[in-house]
Amino acid sequence: MAEKFAKLKVEKDFKISEIDKRIYGSFIEHLGRAVYGGIYQPGHSSADEEGFRKDVIDLVKELQIPIVRYPGGNFVSNFYWEDSVGPVEERPRRLELAWRSTEPNLVGINEFNSWCKKVGAEPMQALNLGTRGIEAACNLLEYCNMPAGTKYADLRVKHGYKDPMGIKVWNLGNEMDGPWQTGHKTADEYGHLADETAKAMKLIDPSIELVLCGSSNTGMPTFPLWEDTSLTWAYDSVDYISLHQYYGNRFNDTANFFAQSDDMEYFINTVKATCDYVKAKKRSKKTMMLSFDEWNVWFHANEEDDDTMKNRPWQVAPHLLEDHYDFEDAILVGLMLITLMKHSDRVKIACMAQLVNVIAPIMTEEEGPAWRQTIYYPLLHASKYGRGVALQPVLTSSKHDTLDFTDVTDVVSIAVWNEEKEELTVFAVNRSVESDLVMDIDIKSFEGYSYLEHIVLEHDDMKAVNTVTSEAVTPKTVNDRTVLDGDGYKSKLAKSSWNVIRFRKN
């Protein structure tokens, strides 16, 4: 076997972009136990005066989540926002078509905005462009963002919310390219509707930012023609185009699973290229930004979910999409976070889907506590230490091939410089499932900076999971693995490991 190695040179002047903190966002959909039994559970021992679980609030605040997308997801394509506001006792129960559940509308637009304030996040409001359209979108925008004096703003005031919410980011529908979507449309149908909706909404509130639906994943037969067509309609009136992608280790091939972050890289590059092609076609001066507003590992609970929706439909808050994440899932999540940082010049918003119970870093027990899944920790580290300027690393690494990928680098890495705090953080994953390796780190351009700490997430068992009673997978600090070597550093990266190597100015 060829020797494994990696060399990383970090230059202060090789700037990719200031990282928009919103790339560490998340997502709450009215799906399964994300809302009911997740963020909201009146009667729970930790519930506050509004019924929100304080133990969940504490874990979300620890993650420093800056933005949360709501209320879907597939749910939004049959969402009647008017049912979710006003006196709770007067709100109707509705059939929820996306997940074949019953929606009681106990939590709606106003309650969610209240919860966002509690966790320190801004809401990212999704609109129903499946079964509804321009009128409903404009009415909701007026309800949320306009001062009193008109019909829907006055309705908000009547409901007890005097001040406008000031919601800045709005999704123009969800996954409208997907045949599974209620109200699925062709690219031309959707592009035209999205453009007209966007123009009308910006007449009401020119300060908002709008996200156009891109392809649901790279496997869609219409990718990337969907992006080309929909952007050709709406390029001038929107600010972002969305990307969604989930990965899974269905064939229990860990090396191939880790390499899937290369597919995420391909996805982003292809969407960027398509956006720039439309920019050229339109002779536009505007560069389209990206919102990767659904991403995660998702495959563990597929069979149980299909069984529940088919054989036991129309429950309130059934157990759906409750993937229990193992150690290797956390490593791929770390790889995906590094990929987002590497593309921070164009990816300005990203949402791990989702936040609580549903394919989530946080789980809750109905009569017990909230707890952290394995994937909680890479998101925590990225959100905590990945604020600042992303630097383009000069990385040389040994490589390997997998079932679906060739020339897979053993190491994936990015450096983030927080100039205000005078800190430099190197995020690195050793994707080799066979060998530890030593990475040479050259930070000579950071004069006066010295090693601070080396945080790792590692485990001998790829299938190790956390539970409510035990955390088998947790980070630890290993200060003997990064050492000064001449005018650089050598850092040992264990096989299949997530590494956060921090430096600070003396």
C-alpha positions in Angstrom: 0.0 0.0 0.0 1.3 3.5 -0.9 2.2 5.7 2.0 -0.6 8.1 3.0 0.3 11.8 3.4 -1.0 15.3 3.2 0.5 18.8 3.0 -1.5 21.9 3.7 -0.3 25.4 3.0 -2.4 28.2 4.4 -1.8 31.7 3.0 -3.4 34.8 4.5 -3.9 36.4 1.1 -5.6 33.3 -0.5 -9.1 34.4 0.4 -12.2 32.7 -0.9 -14.7 34.8 0.9 -16.1 36.1 4.2 -18.3 33.2 5.4 -21.9 34.1 5.7 -22.9 32.8 9.1 -26.2 31.6 7.6 -24.4 28.6 6.1 -24.8 27.1 9.6 -28.5 27.2 9.4 -31.1 24.5 9.9 -34.7 23.5 9.1 -37.9 22.8 11.0 -40.8 21.3 9.0 -44.2 20.2 10.1 -43.1 16.6 9.7 -43.1 13.8 12.2 -42.0 15.0 15.6 -40.0 18.0 14.5 -42.6 20.5 15.8 -45.0 18.5 18.1 -42.9 16.6 20.6 -39.8 18.3 19.2 -39.6 22.1 19.7 -43.1 22.2 21.2 -44.5 20.0 23.9 -46.8 21.7 26.5 -46.8 19.7 29.7 -43.2 18.5 29.4 -41.1 19.2 32.5 -38.9 21.6 30.5 -41.8 23.4 28.7 -41.9 27.2 29.0 -45.0 29.4 29.2 -45.6 29.0 25.5 -45.2 25.2 25.5 -41.7 25.2 23.9 -39.1 22.8 25.3 -36.4 24.6 27.1 -34.0 21.7 26.9 -34.3 21.8 23.1 -33.8 25.6 23.1 -30.6 25.2 25.1 -29.2 22.7 22.6 -30.1 24.8 19.6 -28.5 27.9 21.3 -25.4 25.9 21.9 -25.2 25.3 18.1 -25.6 29.0 17.5 -28.0 28.4 14.6 -28.4 31.7 12.7 -31.4 30.9 10.5 -34.1 28.2 10.4 -36.2 27.4 7.4 -39.9 26.8 8.0 -42.5 25.2 7.6 -41.3 23.0 4.8 -40.2 21.1 2.8 -42.8 19.1 1.0 -45.3 20.2 3.7 -45.4 23.7 2.4 -46.8 22.8 -1.0 -50.2 22.2 0.6 -49.9 24.7 3.4 -52.7 27.2 4.1 -51.0 29.8 6.2 -54.3 31.4 7.3 -55.0 28.1 9.2 -51.9 28.6 11.3 -52.7 32.1 12.8 -55.3 33.5 15.1 -56.8 31.9 18.2 -55.5 28.4 18.5 -58.9 27.0 19.5 -60.3 28.2 16.2 -57.7 26.8 14.0 -58.8 23.8 11.8 -57.2 20.4 11.6 -56.1 19.6 8.1 -55.0 16.6 6.1 -51.3 17.0 5.4 -50.7 15.4 2.0 -46.9 15.3 1.8 -46.4 13.0 4.8 -50.0 11.7 5.1 -50.4 13.1 8.6 -53.0 15.3 10.3 -51.9 18.8 11.0 -53.5 20.3 14.2 -52.1 23.9 13.6 -51.2 24.4 17.2 -47.9 26.0 16.1 -48.0 28.4 13.2 -46.3 31.5 11.8 -46.5 33.6 15.0 -45.5 30.9 17.4 -42.5 29.9 15.2 -41.3 33.5 15.1 -41.5 33.6 18.8 -39.5 30.4 19.1 -36.8 31.9 16.7 -36.3 34.8 19.0 -35.8 32.4 22.0 -33.0 30.5 20.1 -31.4 33.6 18.5 -32.2 32.6 14.9 -33.9 34.4 12.1 -36.8 32.6 10.3 -36.5 31.6 6.6 -40.1 31.5 5.4 -41.2 29.1 2.7 -44.1 29.8 0.4 -46.7 27.4 -1.1 -46.3 27.6 -4.9 -47.7 24.1 -5.2 -51.4 24.4 -4.5 -51.4 28.2 -4.2 -49.6 31.2 -5.7 -49.0 34.9 -6.0 -52.0 36.1 -4.0 -51.4 33.9 -0.9 -47.6 34.7 -1.0 -48.3 38.5 -1.0 -50.9 38.2 1.7 -48.5 36.3 3.9 -45.7 38.8 3.3 -48.1 41.7 4.2 -49.2 39.8 7.4 -45.6 39.2 8.5 -43.6 42.4 7.4 -45.9 45.4 7.0 -46.8 47.9 9.7 -50.5 48.2 10.7 -52.9 50.0 8.4 -53.8 47.4 5.8 -55.9 44.2 5.9 -53.4 41.5 6.6 -51.1 43.6 8.7 -54.1 44.6 10.8 -55.0 40.9 11.1 -51.6 40.3 12.6 -52.1 43.1 15.1 -55.6 41.6 15.9 -53.9 38.3 16.7 -51.7 40.0 19.3 -48.5 40.8 17.3 -48.2 44.5 17.0 -44.7 44.8 15.5 -43.8 43.5 12.0 -41.7 40.4 12.0 -39.2 41.6 9.4 -38.6 38.2 7.8 -35.8 38.7 5.3 -35.4 35.4 3.4 -38.3 33.7 1.6 -38.4 30.4 -0.4 -40.4 30.5 -3.6 -41.9 27.0 -3.1 -40.1 23.7 -2.5 -38.6 21.1 -4.8 -41.1 22.0 -7.6 -39.1 19.8 -10.0 -40.1 16.7 -8.0 -43.1 14.6 -9.2 -43.7 13.8 -5.5 -44.5 17.4 -4.9 -48.1 18.5 -4.5 -48.6 20.9 -7.4 -45.4 19.7 -9.3 -44.7 21.9 -12.3 -42.5 22.0 -15.4 -39.5 24.3 -15.4 -41.3 26.8 -17.6 -44.5 26.7 -15.5 -42.5 27.1 -12.2 -40.1 29.7 -13.6 -42.9 31.9 -14.8 -44.9 31.6 -11.5 -41.8 32.2 -9.4 -40.8 35.3 -11.4 -44.3 36.9 -11.2 -44.5 36.0 -7.4 -41.1 37.5 -6.8 -41.9 40.8 -8.6 -45.1 41.2 -6.7 -43.5 40.5 -3.3 -40.7 43.0 -3.9 -43.3 45.7 -4.7 -44.5 45.1 -1.1 -41.1 44.8 0.6 -38.1 45.5 -1.6 -35.7 44.5 1.3 -36.5 40.8 1.2 -34.3 38.1 -0.4 -35.9 35.4 -2.5 -34.8 31.8 -3.1 -35.7 30.1 -6.4 -36.2 26.3 -6.4 -33.3 24.5 -8.0 -33.1 20.8 -8.7 -34.0 18.5 -5.8 -30.8 16.6 -6.2 -28.1 15.7 -8.8 -30.0 12.6 -9.9 -33.0 14.4 -11.2 -33.4 13.7 -15.0 -33.9 17.5 -15.6 -30.7 18.6 -13.8 -29.3 21.1 -14.7 -31.7 22.1 -17.5 -34.2 22.9 -14.7 -31.8 25.6 -13.3 -31.2 27.0 -16.8 -34.9 27.3 -17.6 -36.2 28.5 -14.3 -33.4 31.1 -14.0 -34.0 32.3 -17.5 -37.5 33.3 -16.3 -36.6 34.6 -12.9 -32.9 35.7 -12.9 -33.6 39.4 -12.5 -36.1 39.0 -9.7 -34.5 36.5 -7.3 -31.4 36.5 -5.1 -30.6 32.8 -4.7 -31.2 29.4 -6.2 -31.6 26.4 -3.9 -29.7 23.1 -3.8 -30.9 20.0 -1.9 -28.9 16.8 -1.4 -29.0 13.8 0.9 -26.5 10.9 1.0 -26.7 7.4 2.5 -24.5 4.4 3.0 -27.1 1.9 1.6 -24.5 -0.7 0.6 -22.4 -0.5 3.7 -19.3 0.8 1.8 -17.7 3.3 4.1 -15.0 4.5 1.7 -17.5 5.1 -1.0 -19.8 6.8 1.5 -17.1 9.3 2.5 -16.4 10.0 -1.2 -19.9 11.3 -1.7 -18.8 14.8 -0.6 -17.1 14.9 -4.0 -20.6 14.6 -5.5 -21.6 17.6 -3.4 -18.7 19.5 -4.8 -19.7 18.6 -8.4 -23.3 19.6 -7.6 -22.3 23.1 -6.4 -19.8 23.6 -9.3 -22.4 22.6 -11.9 -25.1 24.9 -10.4 -22.6 27.8 -10.3 -21.7 27.2 -13.9 -25.3 27.1 -15.0 -26.1 30.4 -13.1 -23.1 32.0 -14.8 -24.3 30.8 -18.2 -27.7 32.4 -17.6 -25.9 35.5 -16.4 -24.1 35.6 -19.7 -27.2 35.0 -21.7 -29.0 37.9 -20.0 -26.0 40.2 -20.2 -26.5 40.7 -16.4 -24.2 42.3 -14.0 -25.7 40.3 -11.1 -24.0 37.1 -9.8 -26.5 34.6 -8.6 -25.9 33.2 -5.1 -26.7 29.7 -3.8 -28.8 28.5 -0.9 -28.0 24.9 0.0 -31.1 24.8 2.1 -31.5 21.1 2.5 -28.5 18.8 3.2 -27.8 15.8 5.4 -27.4 12.0 5.6 -30.8 10.4 5.2 -31.5 6.7 4.6 -31.7 4.8 7.9 -35.5 5.0 8.5 -36.8 4.9 4.9 -38.5 1.5 5.2 -40.2 2.3 8.5 -41.4 5.7 7.1 -42.9 4.1 4.0 -44.7 1.6 6.2 -46.1 4.3 8.5 -47.4 6.5 5.7 -48.9 3.6 3.8 -50.4 1.5 6.6 -51.0 4.0 9.4 -51.7 7.3 7.8 -53.3 10.5 9.2 -51.7 10.4 12.7 -50.7 13.6 14.5 -46.9 13.9 14.7 -46.1 10.2 14.0 -42.5 9.0 14.3 -41.1 9.7 10.8 -37.6 10.2 9.4 -36.1 9.5 12.8 -32.7 8.4 11.5 -30.4 7.3 14.3 -27.0 8.5 13.2 -23.8 6.5 13.7 -20.2 7.6 13.7 -19.5 7.4 10.0 -22.6 9.7 9.4 -20.9 12.3 11.5 -17.8 12.1 9.3 -19.7 12.7 6.1 -21.6 15.6 7.8 -18.2 17.1 8.6 -17.1 16.6 4.9 -20.2 18.3 3.7 -19.6 21.3 6.1 -16.1 21.7 4.7 -17.5 21.7 1.2 -19.9 24.5 2.1 -17.1 26.5 3.5 -14.9 26.0 0.4 -17.7 27.5 -1.7 -18.6 30.4 0.7 -18.0 32.8 -2.2 -21.3 31.6 -3.7 -23.1 29.5 -1.0 -24.5 32.2 1.4 -27.2 30.1 3.1 -27.3 26.4 4.0 -29.7 24.5 6.2 -28.9 21.1 7.7 -32.2 19.2 7.3 -33.5 19.0 9.9 -33.0 20.2 13.5 -35.0 18.1 15.9 -36.1 14.5 15.7 -36.5 14.4 11.9 -33.1 13.5 10.3 -31.7 15.7 13.1 -28.7 16.4 15.3 -31.1 16.7 18.3 -33.5 14.0 19.5 -36.1 14.2 22.3 -37.8 11.7 24.5 -41.5 12.4 25.0 -41.2 11.9 28.8 -37.5 12.5 29.1 -34.6 14.7 28.0 -33.3 16.0 24.7 -30.0 14.6 23.6 -27.2 15.0 20.9 -26.8 12.6 18.0 -23.3 12.0 16.5 -23.9 14.6 13.7 -24.4 17.3 16.3 -20.7 17.8 16.9 -19.3 18.6 13.4 -22.1 21.2 13.1 -21.2 22.6 16.5 -17.5 22.9 15.7 -18.2 24.5 12.3 -20.7 27.0 13.6 -18.4 27.9 16.6 -15.1 28.1 14.8 -16.0 28.5 11.2 -16.8 32.2 11.4 -14.5 34.5 9.5 -12.8 34.3 6.1 -12.4 31.0 4.3 -8.9 30.6 2.9 -8.1 28.7 -0.2 -5.8 25.9 1.0 -3.0 24.5 -1.1 -3.5 20.9 -0.3 -1.5 17.9 -1.6 -2.8 14.5 -0.5 -2.4 10.9 -1.3 -5.5 9.4 -3.0 -7.6 6.3 -3.4 -10.4 5.0 -5.6 -13.8 3.8 -4.4 -16.7 2.0 -6.1 -18.1 5.2 -7.6 -15.3 7.7 -7.4 -11.7 7.9 -8.6 -8.8 10.0 -7.3 -10.4 10.5 -3.9 -8.1 12.6 -1.8 -7.4 11.0 1.6 -7.7 14.4 3.2 -10.3 17.1 2.7 -9.5 20.4 4.5 -10.3 24.1 4.7 -8.9 26.9 6.8 -10.9 29.8 8.4 -9.3 33.0 9.7 -11.2 35.0 12.3 -9.2 38.2 12.1 -11.2 39.9 14.9 -10.4 37.1 17.3 -6.9 36.6 15.8 -7.7 32.9 15.4 -7.0 30.4 12.6 -8.9 27.1 12.4 -8.0 24.2 10.1 -10.9 21.7 9.6 -9.7 18.4 8.2 -11.1 14.9 7.6 -9.0 11.9 7.0 -11.2 9.9 4.6 -8.9 6.9 4.6 -10.7 4.0 6.3 -7.4 2.1 6.5 -4.6 4.3 7.7 -3.7 7.2 10.0 -1.6 9.8 8.4 0.5 12.9 9.2 -0.5 16.2 7.7 2.2 18.9 7.3 0.7 22.4 8.0 2.4 25.5 6.8 1.0 28.7 8.3 4.2 30.8 7.9 2.1 33.8 6.6 0.4 33.9 10.0 3.3 35.5 11.8 3.1 35.2 15.6 0.4 32.5 15.5 0.9 29.3 17.5 -0.9 26.1 18.2 -3.9 26.3 20.5 -5.7 22.9 20.5 -6.6 19.9 18.4 -10.2 18.6 18.7 -11.1 15.2 17.2 -14.1 13.1 16.6 -13.0 9.5 16.1 -14.2 5.9 16.9 -13.1 2.4 16.2 -16.7 1.4 15.4 -18.2 3.0 12.3 -21.7 2.0 13.5 -21.3 3.5 17.0 -24.4 5.6 18.0 -25.4 7.9 20.7 -28.5 7.3 22.8 -30.5 9.1 25.5 -28.5 7.3 28.1 -25.0 7.2 26.6 -22.8 9.2 24.3 -20.5 6.8 22.6 -19.4 9.4 20.0 -18.2 12.7 21.5 -15.3 15.0 20.6 -12.1 15.1 22.6 -9.0 17.3 22.7 -5.7 15.6 21.8 -2.9 18.0 22.4 -0.1 15.5 21.7 -1.0 15.1 18.0 -0.1 18.5 16.6 3.5 19.4 17.1 5.9 22.2 16.0 8.3 20.9 13.3 10.8 23.5 12.1 8.8 26.4 10.9 5.6 24.4 10.4 3.5 21.9 12.2 2.9 18.2 11.9 -0.6 16.9 12.8 -1.6 13.3 13.1 -5.0 12.6 11.6 -6.5 9.2 12.7 -8.2 7.2 10.0 -11.8 8.1 9.4 -11.6 11.2 11.7 -12.9 14.7 12.0 -10.3 17.2 13.1 -10.5 20.8 14.3 -6.9 22.3 14.6 -6.9 25.7 16.1 -4.1 28.4 16.2 -4.1 31.8 17.9 -1.9 34.8 17.7 0.4 35.1 20.7 
